[in-house]
């Protein structure tokens, strides 16, 4: 993504008295969401910053995403990045601005003046080079809450560039995930997503504090420190026991039955029995009274010591069952289990569909997809998409008109923005 231009999105909602929203973004309607009336200006791309903006938007904030004239480069990613933009940019409006131009910067400054929150996730020094750092914007808007999503918090590493995979390698997560000698990153952008979550948590705390102080604050969230938190339990295991935690494929389980088994027809299922009642129930389901009577398996610790042969004999019994027959038995007897599911199979998950965990989202090309929602409910209600994914600059005129721009000024800005789009992209 070019660093010289951006695009913004805004969603209007009702005022939230406890967070004292800026007057420019206040309106009222019945059933307002918690952050209704809070205006967020988002200059971000990829996953981390957009996740923060998405969370705030889902909670009702008026999110204005600032994109370059050609649009956020995340829109055009292929392969593993093809789902990024649609996943993390709902409930936002799009305003296209060329920040290389004086008119574009003026428009952004007008947005900042009307804002409660400013979100960014660009490399160290980029915002300062554009005059969009916290120290500068605070002079314009002392009530502004400025949240930066970085690779590292302040310290010796702060000027390094980071990616989710980089911090997974250096914060112990990849070591703990793969077998010895083969560090393996987690299969999702866990630190980018959680970093955006922590950015949003910081915003909520700063909004609450602003209610008493009347002043904004700078919030920073970082990939590395996020990943260290994910590894903290393993750090403390070593501190408590003096024994280093082994990577997941090599570790000694605290429970004997805690593994993936192959059922009939090659189906795989994770099955656990973490207590004696679950162990007895599992043996009854498998008709293995002989295991219950075996003195070598009397306690969980005994069974842990016998894992080498125990898992093999359980696997032989389980290979005669299919998942469909085991599921109701495991549910009835409170035995933890999970079929091994591929992401694309989640579109048909009965729980997600029945509970409202998936909701229809209209994309910027007019097509529709089922989108997982935030994993929270408020008074039993889920936070569904309220608007389609915005087209590039779709709301530029609407948002600028709300800032007092007349049609002539909007047209002039639109012309300058269009001129900044490369010929091949126009």
C-alpha positions in Angstrom: 0.0 0.0 0.0 1.3 3.4 -0.9 2.0 5.7 2.1 1.0 8.9 0.3 -2.8 8.4 0.2 -5.6 6.8 2.0 -9.5 6.3 2.2 -12.1 6.8 4.9 -15.3 5.2 6.0 -18.0 6.5 8.4 -21.2 5.0 9.9 -23.6 7.4 11.6 -25.2 6.4 15.0 -26.7 7.9 18.1 -24.8 9.7 20.8 -23.3 7.7 23.7 -23.5 10.0 26.8 -21.0 7.9 28.9 -18.3 8.4 26.2 -19.1 12.0 25.4 -19.0 11.7 21.6 -17.9 14.6 19.4 -20.9 16.8 18.6 -20.2 16.4 14.8 -21.0 12.7 15.0 -24.0 12.8 17.4 -27.5 11.8 16.3 -30.2 9.7 18.0 -32.2 6.6 17.2 -34.0 3.9 19.2 -31.9 0.9 20.2 -28.5 2.6 19.9 -25.5 0.4 20.1 -22.9 1.0 22.9 -20.5 3.2 20.8 -23.2 5.0 18.8 -22.1 8.6 18.2 -18.4 7.9 18.6 -16.5 8.8 15.4 -13.5 6.8 14.4 -11.1 7.9 11.6 -9.2 4.8 10.4 -6.0 5.0 8.3 -5.0 1.4 8.3 -4.5 -1.6 6.0 -4.0 -5.4 6.2 -5.4 -6.9 9.4 -4.4 -5.4 12.7 -5.7 -1.8 12.4 -8.8 -2.8 10.4 -9.6 -5.4 13.1 -9.6 -2.6 15.7 -11.9 -0.4 13.4 -14.2 -3.4 12.7 -14.7 -4.1 16.4 -15.5 -0.4 17.1 -17.8 -0.3 14.1 -19.6 -3.5 15.2 -20.2 -1.8 18.6 -21.8 1.1 16.8 -19.1 3.6 16.2 -19.1 5.9 13.1 -16.0 4.5 11.4 -14.5 6.5 8.6 -11.8 4.4 6.8 -9.3 6.6 4.8 -8.1 4.9 1.6 -5.8 6.0 -1.2 -7.4 7.0 -4.5 -6.8 3.5 -5.8 -8.1 2.0 -2.6 -6.6 0.0 0.2 -4.1 -2.4 -1.4 -5.5 -5.1 0.9 -8.5 -5.2 -1.5 -6.3 -6.6 -4.2 -4.4 -9.4 -2.3 -4.5 -12.9 -3.6 -4.0 -16.3 -1.9 -4.0 -16.2 1.9 -4.8 -12.5 1.8 -7.8 -12.8 -0.4 -10.2 -12.9 2.6 -8.6 -10.1 4.6 -10.5 -7.0 3.4 -14.0 -8.5 3.4 -13.4 -10.0 6.9 -12.1 -6.9 8.7 -13.8 -4.0 7.0 -17.5 -4.3 7.6 -19.5 -1.5 9.2 -17.3 1.2 7.7 -17.8 3.9 5.1 -15.1 4.7 2.5 -13.7 8.1 1.7 -10.9 8.3 -0.9 -8.3 11.1 -0.3 -5.0 11.8 -1.8 -2.8 12.9 1.1 -0.1 14.0 -1.2 -2.3 17.0 -2.0 -3.0 20.0 0.2 -6.7 19.6 -0.4 -6.6 15.9 0.7 -4.7 16.7 3.9 -7.1 19.5 4.6 -10.0 17.1 4.3 -8.3 14.6 6.6 -7.7 17.4 9.2 -11.4 18.3 9.1 -12.2 14.6 9.8 -9.7 14.6 12.7 -11.3 17.7 14.1 -14.7 15.9 14.2 -13.3 12.6 15.6 -13.2 10.8 18.9 -10.7 8.1 17.8 -7.9 7.9 15.2 -6.7 4.4 14.2 -3.4 3.7 12.3 -1.1 0.8 11.7 1.8 2.1 9.5 5.5 1.6 10.0 7.3 3.6 12.6 7.8 7.2 11.5 5.3 7.2 8.7 2.6 9.1 10.5 5.1 11.7 11.7 6.4 12.2 8.1 2.8 13.1 7.1 2.2 15.3 10.1 -0.4 12.8 11.4 1.4 11.7 14.5 -0.3 11.9 17.9 1.6 15.0 19.1 0.5 16.9 16.0 -3.1 15.8 16.0 -3.5 16.3 19.7 -2.9 20.0 19.1 -5.8 20.1 16.8 -8.1 17.9 18.9 -7.1 17.5 22.6 -10.0 15.0 23.1 -8.7 12.7 20.4 -7.8 9.1 21.3 -5.0 8.0 19.0 -4.4 4.2 18.7 -1.3 2.9 16.9 -0.9 -0.7 16.0 2.8 -1.5 15.9 5.2 -4.4 15.6 6.8 -3.6 19.0 6.1 -1.3 21.9 8.7 1.3 22.9 12.1 -0.3 23.4 15.2 -1.6 21.5 13.0 -3.3 18.9 10.6 -0.5 18.2 12.1 0.5 14.9 12.0 -3.0 13.4 9.4 -4.0 11.0 7.3 -7.0 12.1 4.8 -9.5 10.7 2.6 -12.0 12.5 5.0 -14.7 11.4 8.1 -12.7 12.6 6.7 -12.3 16.1 5.5 -15.9 16.3 9.0 -17.0 15.7 10.6 -14.7 18.2 8.0 -14.9 21.0 8.0 -18.7 21.4 4.7 -19.5 19.8 6.1 -21.1 16.6 8.5 -23.2 18.8 5.6 -24.4 20.9 3.4 -25.2 17.9 5.7 -27.3 15.7 7.7 -30.4 16.5 11.2 -30.0 17.8 13.4 -28.5 15.1 10.5 -27.4 13.0 9.0 -24.2 14.3 5.5 -23.7 12.9 3.4 -20.6 12.8 -0.3 -20.8 13.8 -2.6 -21.2 10.9 -4.3 -17.8 11.3 -3.2 -14.2 11.8 -3.6 -14.6 15.5 -1.4 -11.7 16.6 -2.8 -9.3 14.0 -6.3 -10.1 15.1 -5.6 -10.0 18.8 -3.5 -6.9 18.4 -6.5 -5.2 16.9 -8.6 -6.4 19.8 -6.2 -5.0 22.3 -6.2 -1.7 20.4 -10.0 -1.6 20.7 -9.8 -2.5 24.4 -7.3 0.4 24.9 -9.8 2.7 23.1 -12.6 1.7 25.3 -10.5 2.4 28.4 -9.4 5.8 27.1 -13.0 6.7 26.2 -14.1 5.9 29.7 -11.2 7.9 31.2 -12.0 10.8 28.9 -15.5 11.1 30.4 -13.8 12.2 33.6 -10.7 14.0 32.4 -12.0 15.6 29.1 -8.7 14.7 27.5 -7.7 12.1 24.9 -4.8 9.7 25.1 -2.4 7.8 22.9 -2.9 4.0 22.9 -0.4 1.5 21.4 -0.9 -2.2 20.7 1.9 -4.4 19.4 2.4 -7.7 17.7 5.4 -8.9 19.7 4.0 -8.1 23.1 0.7 -9.7 22.1 2.5 -12.9 21.2 4.6 -12.9 24.4 1.3 -12.9 26.3 0.3 -16.0 24.3 3.5 -17.6 25.5 3.2 -16.4 29.1 1.8 -19.7 30.4 4.8 -21.6 29.1 7.2 -19.0 30.6 5.5 -19.4 33.9 5.4 -23.2 33.7 9.2 -23.0 33.5 9.4 -20.5 36.4 7.1 -22.7 38.6 8.7 -26.1 37.8 12.2 -25.4 36.5 11.3 -27.6 33.5 11.0 -26.0 30.1 7.7 -26.5 28.3 7.9 -29.0 25.4 6.5 -28.1 22.0 2.9 -29.3 21.5 3.7 -32.4 19.5 6.3 -33.5 22.1 4.8 -32.5 25.4 3.6 -35.0 28.0 -0.1 -34.5 28.4 -1.6 -33.9 31.9 -4.4 -36.3 30.8 -4.1 -39.7 29.4 -6.9 -39.5 26.9 -6.4 -36.2 25.1 -5.6 -36.9 21.4 -6.8 -37.2 17.9 -8.1 -40.6 16.9 -9.0 -42.1 13.5 -12.5 -43.5 13.4 -14.2 -45.7 10.7 -13.8 -44.7 7.1 -10.7 -42.5 8.0 -12.7 -39.9 9.9 -10.7 -38.1 12.6 -11.9 -36.8 15.9 -10.3 -35.3 19.0 -11.4 -37.0 22.2 -10.6 -36.2 25.8 -11.3 -37.8 29.1 -9.9 -35.5 31.8 -11.6 -37.0 34.8 -12.5 -40.4 36.2 -16.2 -40.0 35.3 -15.4 -39.3 31.7 -13.0 -42.2 31.6 -15.6 -44.6 32.9 -18.2 -43.3 30.4 -15.7 -43.7 27.5 -15.0 -47.3 28.5 -18.7 -48.0 28.7 -19.4 -46.5 25.2 -16.5 -48.6 23.7 -17.6 -51.7 25.7 -14.1 -51.9 27.2 -14.8 -53.1 30.8 -11.4 -54.8 30.7 -9.8 -51.3 30.7 -11.8 -50.3 33.8 -10.7 -53.4 35.6 -7.0 -53.0 34.7 -5.1 -51.9 37.9 -2.5 -50.2 35.7 -5.3 -47.7 34.7 -6.8 -47.0 38.1 -6.1 -43.2 38.2 -5.4 -40.5 35.6 -1.7 -40.4 36.5 -1.6 -44.2 36.0 -3.2 -43.8 32.7 -0.8 -41.0 31.7 2.1 -43.4 32.4 0.4 -46.0 30.3 -0.3 -43.7 27.4 2.0 -45.5 25.0 -0.1 -48.6 24.8 -3.4 -47.2 26.1 -3.9 -44.8 23.1 -3.2 -47.6 20.7 -5.8 -49.9 22.2 -8.3 -47.1 22.4 -7.6 -46.3 18.8 -8.3 -49.9 17.8 -11.7 -49.8 19.5 -12.6 -46.3 18.1 -11.8 -47.4 14.6 -15.0 -49.5 14.6 -17.2 -46.4 15.2 -18.2 -43.6 13.0 -18.5 -40.0 14.2 -22.3 -39.8 13.7 -22.9 -42.6 16.2 -20.4 -41.3 18.8 -21.5 -37.7 18.9 -24.8 -38.2 20.7 -23.2 -40.6 23.1 -20.4 -38.2 23.9 -22.8 -35.3 24.3 -25.0 -37.3 26.7 -22.0 -38.4 28.8 -20.3 -35.0 28.7 -17.2 -36.2 27.0 -15.2 -33.5 25.3 -14.8 -34.1 21.6 -14.4 -32.4 18.2 -14.5 -33.5 14.7 -11.5 -32.2 12.7 -13.1 -29.4 10.6 -11.8 -27.5 7.7 -12.5 -23.7 7.6 -14.7 -24.0 4.5 -16.9 -26.5 6.3 -17.9 -23.9 8.9 -20.3 -22.3 6.5 -22.5 -25.4 7.1 -21.9 -25.7 10.9 -25.3 -26.2 12.5 -24.5 -24.4 15.7 -23.2 -21.3 13.9 -26.2 -21.2 11.6 -28.8 -21.8 14.3 -27.3 -19.4 16.8 -26.7 -16.5 14.5 -22.9 -16.8 14.6 -22.9 -16.3 10.8 -24.7 -13.4 9.2 -25.1 -12.3 5.6 -22.7 -9.6 4.4 -23.0 -7.8 1.1 -19.6 -7.3 -0.5 -18.4 -4.3 -2.5 -19.2 -6.1 -5.8 -22.8 -6.8 -4.7 -22.3 -10.5 -4.0 -23.1 -11.9 -0.6 -21.2 -14.1 1.9 -21.9 -15.6 5.3 -19.5 -13.8 7.7 -18.6 -14.9 11.3 -19.5 -12.2 13.8 -17.7 -11.0 16.9 -17.9 -13.8 19.5 -20.0 -11.8 22.0 -23.6 -11.1 22.5 -25.2 -8.1 24.2 -28.5 -8.9 26.0 -28.6 -12.0 23.8 -28.2 -10.1 20.5 -25.3 -10.5 18.1 -23.6 -7.6 16.4 -24.5 -8.1 12.8 -23.3 -6.1 9.7 -25.3 -2.9 9.3 -23.9 -1.9 5.9 -22.3 -3.6 2.9 -18.5 -3.6 2.4 -17.9 -0.1 0.9 -16.7 0.6 -2.6 -13.6 2.7 -2.8 -14.5 6.3 -2.0 -18.2 5.4 -2.0 -19.0 7.8 0.9 -16.6 10.6 0.1 -19.3 13.2 -0.9 -21.6 12.2 2.0 -19.0 12.4 4.7 -17.4 15.7 3.4 -20.8 17.3 3.1 -21.3 16.5 6.7 -18.1 18.5 7.4 -19.5 21.5 5.7 -18.0 21.1 2.2 -20.2 22.5 -0.6 -20.7 20.7 -3.9 -18.0 22.7 -5.7 -15.4 22.0 -3.1 -16.3 18.3 -3.1 -16.1 18.2 -6.9 -12.7 19.8 -6.9 -11.4 17.4 -4.3 -12.9 14.4 -6.2 -11.1 15.6 -9.4 -7.8 15.9 -7.7 -8.2 12.5 -6.1 -9.1 10.9 -9.4 -6.1 12.4 -11.0 -3.9 10.7 -8.4 -5.1 7.2 -9.5 -2.5 5.5 -11.8 -3.8 5.3 -15.4 -3.8 1.5 -15.4 -6.0 1.5 -12.2 -8.4 4.2 -13.3 
